[in-house]
Structures are given as C-alpha cells and as structure tokens.
C-alpha cells in the first residue's frame, strides 16, 4: 500500500497526515505531498512512523522513488 493509498483509506488530509508524523513548519501539507509524489525522500523516522501507524501496510518499499530532474548543466544546455 502506498502512503497516498493509506492516507486516503484512513481519510486523512495532507495536513492531518503530516501532523500525525510530527511534521512542523510553514506548510507541512506540502512537505507530505512532496514525499507522496517522490519529489523529496522522507526522513527514515517518518517512514518508520508511517509503518507503525499503518500497522505495517506501508513499508519503505512502498514510498515512491525520488524523482530526479535534469541537472543544472543539462537544463542550461
């Protein structure tokens, strides 16, 4: 089960999911969203916390691989 599938199955908003794992800051919902789509990799503590909250249904293998955009040199060419 992916983190997004778990979040929607438990009827959590992005903000609620971020709060459940202790994310703070300017826009915790956006941080969670970046993790869900693979723009950023979540910290290991978050992965472990979600695994516990989901009763093992979301594992490290279920998180999307970090998407990689072009390097600065490739984008400038």
LOSEVO-766420 format. One line per field, with one value per atom (N, C-alpha, C): residue number from 1; residue in one letter; chain; x, y, z. Coordinates in pm, 1 decimal, padded with zeros to 6 digits. Layout:
! LOSEVO-766420
k = (NUM ...)
r = (A ...)
c = (A ...)
px = (X ...)
py = (Y ...)
pz = (Z ...)
//
This chain:
! LOSEVO-766420
k = (1 1 1 2 2 2 3 3 3 4 4 4 5 5 5 6 6 6 7 7 7 8 8 8 9 9 9 10 10 10 11 11 11 12 12 12 13 13 13 14 14 14 15 15 15 16 16 16 17 17 17 18 18 18 19 19 19 20 20 20 21 21 21 22 22 22 23 23 23 24 24 24 25 25 25 26 26 26 27 27 27 28 28 28 29 29 29 30 30 30 31 31 31 32 32 32 33 33 33 34 34 34 35 35 35 36 36 36 37 37 37 38 38 38 39 39 39 40 40 40 41 41 41 42 42 42 43 43 43 44 44 44 45 45 45 46 46 46 47 47 47 48 48 48 49 49 49 50 50 50 51 51 51 52 52 52 53 53 53 54 54 54 55 55 55 56 56 56 57 57 57 58 58 58 59 59 59 60 60 60 61 61 61 62 62 62 63 63 63 64 64 64 65 65 65 66 66 66 67 67 67 68 68 68 69 69 69 70 70 70 71 71 71 72 72 72 73 73 73 74 74 74 75 75 75 76 76 76 77 77 77)
r = (X X X X X X X X X X X X X X X X X X X X X X X X X X X X X X X X X X X X X X X X X X X X X X X X X X X X X X X X X X X X X X X X X X X X X X X X X X X X X X X X X X X X X X X X X X X X X X X X X X X X X X X X X X X X X X X X X X X X X X X X X X X X X X X X X X X X X X X X X X X X X X X X X X X X X X X X X X X X X X X X X X X X X X X X X X X X X X X X X X X X X X X X X X X X X X X X X X X X X X X X X X X X X X X X X X X X X X X X X X X X X X X X X X X X X X X)
c = (A A A A A A A A A A A A A A A A A A A A A A A A A A A A A A A A A A A A A A A A A A A A A A A A A A A A A A A A A A A A A A A A A A A A A A A A A A A A A A A A A A A A A A A A A A A A A A A A A A A A A A A A A A A A A A A A A A A A A A A A A A A A A A A A A A A A A A A A A A A A A A A A A A A A A A A A A A A A A A A A A A A A A A A A A A A A A A A A A A A A A A A A A A A A A A A A A A A A A A A A A A A A A A A A A A A A A A A A A A A A A A A A A A A A A A A)
px = (00086.0 00000.0 00090.5 00061.4 00141.1 00099.9 00185.6 00148.1 00019.1 00001.8 -00120.6 -00243.3 -00232.0 -00343.7 -00379.0 -00277.5 -00301.8 -00369.9 -00317.9 -00373.9 -00519.4 -00551.5 -00689.3 -00780.5 -00728.0 -00808.4 -00844.4 -00754.6 -00781.3 -00847.9 -00879.0 -00948.7 -00872.9 -00740.5 -00658.1 -00629.7 -00632.8 -00589.4 -00437.0 -00380.3 -00235.0 -00186.2 -00256.7 -00218.7 -00228.6 -00334.2 -00351.7 -00244.3 -00209.7 -00104.8 00028.8 00058.6 00182.4 00185.0 00074.2 00066.5 00082.9 00029.6 00036.3 00180.0 00268.1 00408.2 00497.6 00435.6 00509.6 00577.6 00529.9 00591.1 00541.9 00633.7 00602.8 00664.5 00628.3 00689.8 00586.2 00629.9 00545.2 00427.3 00452.4 00345.9 00366.6 00330.4 00351.5 00279.3 00162.5 00087.6 00167.8 00233.3 00313.7 00433.9 00492.5 00603.8 00557.7 00443.1 00389.7 00362.7 00304.3 00272.9 00399.7 00505.5 00632.7 00684.4 00664.5 00705.9 00619.4 00488.9 00395.2 00425.1 00462.5 00484.6 00629.3 00718.5 00857.8 00944.6 00894.2 00978.4 01089.4 01061.6 01158.0 01146.8 01253.4 01251.7 01221.7 01130.0 01100.7 01214.5 01231.2 01331.9 01297.2 01397.1 01376.1 01279.7 01284.4 01193.9 01048.0 01022.1 00885.8 00842.6 00930.3 00898.9 00863.5 00942.5 00916.6 00786.0 00757.3 00634.2 00512.4 00517.9 00405.5 00387.8 00496.2 00486.2 00413.3 00445.3 00379.7 00232.2 00203.1 00064.8 -00022.0 00039.7 -00035.3 -00034.8 00018.5 00028.0 00103.5 00209.3 00295.8 00249.7 00139.7 00090.7 00171.9 00233.4 00321.0 00463.0 00546.0 00685.8 00774.7 00901.6 00994.7 00986.8 00956.4 00946.2 00823.8 00724.5 00602.5 00612.3 00714.3 00730.3 00781.8 00735.6 00783.7 00932.7 00996.3 01137.5 01148.2 01253.7 01271.0 01288.7 01202.4 01212.8 01332.8 01399.8 01516.8 01494.5 01510.2 01500.1 01636.7 01643.8 01773.9 01868.3 01995.0 02093.9 02097.5 02161.5 02170.7 02237.7 02343.7 02415.8 02327.7 02246.7 02156.9 02047.5 01996.5 01890.0 01941.3 02070.5 02127.6 02167.6 02184.8 02232.4 02127.5)
py = (-00117.3 00000.0 00123.4 00216.2 00338.4 00434.2 00528.7 00626.5 00701.7 00732.8 00802.2 00713.8 00586.6 00493.7 00480.7 00472.5 00464.5 00591.3 00706.6 00834.0 00848.8 00816.1 00829.9 00723.9 00603.7 00497.9 00533.5 00603.6 00644.0 00781.3 00836.5 00965.3 01081.0 01078.9 01187.3 01286.5 01414.2 01515.8 01517.8 01588.3 01602.5 01663.3 01764.9 01832.4 01738.4 01658.2 01564.7 01455.7 01407.6 01305.6 01363.1 01485.4 01550.0 01567.5 01608.7 01626.4 01492.6 01385.9 01253.5 01204.2 01249.1 01206.9 01316.3 01423.7 01528.2 01631.4 01651.0 01749.2 01888.1 01978.9 02117.2 02207.6 02332.1 02426.4 02511.8 02577.9 02672.2 02604.4 02490.3 02421.8 02270.1 02209.2 02064.6 01980.7 02026.2 01950.9 01940.6 02047.8 02046.6 01953.9 01951.0 01859.1 01715.7 01681.1 01545.3 01515.2 01610.5 01590.8 01563.8 01635.9 01613.5 01471.9 01420.2 01282.6 01183.2 01208.4 01116.2 01099.9 01206.9 01200.1 01173.0 01171.2 01139.9 01259.9 01381.6 01499.3 01506.2 01455.5 01451.7 01315.4 01274.1 01148.5 01182.0 01109.7 01136.2 01087.7 01151.1 01102.1 00961.0 00886.5 00748.2 00740.9 00839.6 00840.4 00850.2 00927.7 00939.2 00806.6 00742.6 00613.0 00512.3 00510.2 00417.1 00449.7 00578.6 00619.3 00580.8 00602.1 00565.2 00413.8 00339.9 00193.4 00150.2 00214.4 00181.1 00221.8 00344.5 00392.1 00308.1 00258.7 00180.2 00030.9 -00003.9 -00143.0 -00228.9 -00172.3 -00244.7 -00248.7 -00184.6 -00187.1 -00095.9 00007.8 00096.2 00072.1 00020.6 -00005.9 00088.3 00081.1 00166.8 00140.9 00018.8 -00016.0 00047.3 00087.5 00143.9 00293.4 00359.0 00501.7 00517.5 00618.7 00635.1 00667.0 00619.5 00651.7 00800.6 00860.2 01003.5 01032.8 01120.7 01160.9 01252.1 01237.7 01321.6 01402.0 01528.6 01617.4 01631.3 01710.7 01732.1 01806.5 01781.6 01856.2 01999.0 02086.6 02226.5 02239.0 02160.8 02165.8 02122.5 02018.1 01969.8 02070.8 02136.2 02233.9 02358.9 02390.0 02510.9 02490.4 02367.4 02338.4 02363.3)
pz = (00000.0 00000.0 00000.0 -00087.9 -00094.4 00017.9 00049.9 00151.9 00115.6 -00010.9 -00053.6 -00034.8 -00071.0 -00052.3 00095.4 00180.5 00324.4 00374.6 00331.8 00377.4 00336.0 00213.0 00166.8 00228.5 00250.5 00312.9 00456.8 00523.7 00661.3 00668.4 00550.1 00538.5 00604.1 00587.7 00638.5 00526.9 00559.7 00463.8 00463.4 00368.8 00366.5 00497.8 00545.0 00669.4 00789.8 00795.1 00906.3 00905.2 00786.3 00776.1 00822.4 00781.7 00824.0 00975.4 01032.3 01178.0 01250.1 01192.3 01255.3 01270.5 01181.3 01190.1 01247.5 01295.0 01364.6 01278.3 01157.0 01068.0 01105.6 01121.6 01155.4 01049.9 01052.4 00960.4 00891.4 00787.0 00715.8 00647.2 00581.8 00509.3 00517.0 00630.3 00646.0 00540.8 00495.7 00395.1 00265.8 00227.3 00104.5 00120.1 00239.2 00264.8 00244.8 00304.4 00289.2 00142.0 00072.6 -00069.4 -00149.9 -00121.4 -00192.3 -00169.5 -00049.5 -00020.5 -00096.6 -00099.1 -00165.6 -00313.6 -00380.7 -00525.1 -00563.4 -00464.2 -00492.1 -00523.9 -00500.9 -00521.7 -00417.2 -00299.9 -00190.0 -00121.0 -00059.9 00016.9 00162.9 00224.8 00365.7 00454.8 00570.3 00664.9 00712.8 00751.2 00796.3 00914.3 01002.6 01116.8 01071.5 00967.4 00913.4 00852.6 00777.1 00716.4 00825.5 00932.0 01042.6 01113.5 01131.4 01198.3 01116.1 00985.4 00898.1 00896.8 00897.7 00902.9 01029.4 01140.1 01266.6 01264.7 01218.4 01213.9 01120.0 01012.2 00914.0 00947.1 01062.4 01105.3 01003.9 00949.1 00856.8 00713.1 00681.0 00542.3 00451.2 00507.2 00429.6 00477.8 00388.6 00422.6 00342.4 00367.0 00293.8 00143.2 00104.5 -00038.0 -00104.1 -00023.6 -00079.0 -00109.2 -00057.1 -00084.5 -00227.0 -00298.8 -00436.7 -00439.6 -00543.7 -00561.6 -00590.3 -00541.9 -00562.0 -00710.1 -00759.4 -00899.7 -00915.3 -01025.5 -01049.5 -01174.3 -01162.2 -01277.1 -01342.4 -01445.6 -01511.0 -01417.6 -01435.2 -01357.3 -01405.9 -01331.9 -01371.8 -01507.5 -01529.8 -01656.6 -01772.4 -01750.7 -01856.7 -01885.5 -01782.8 -01800.3 -01870.5 -01851.8 -01910.7 -02056.7 -02098.5 -02234.3 -02339.2)
//
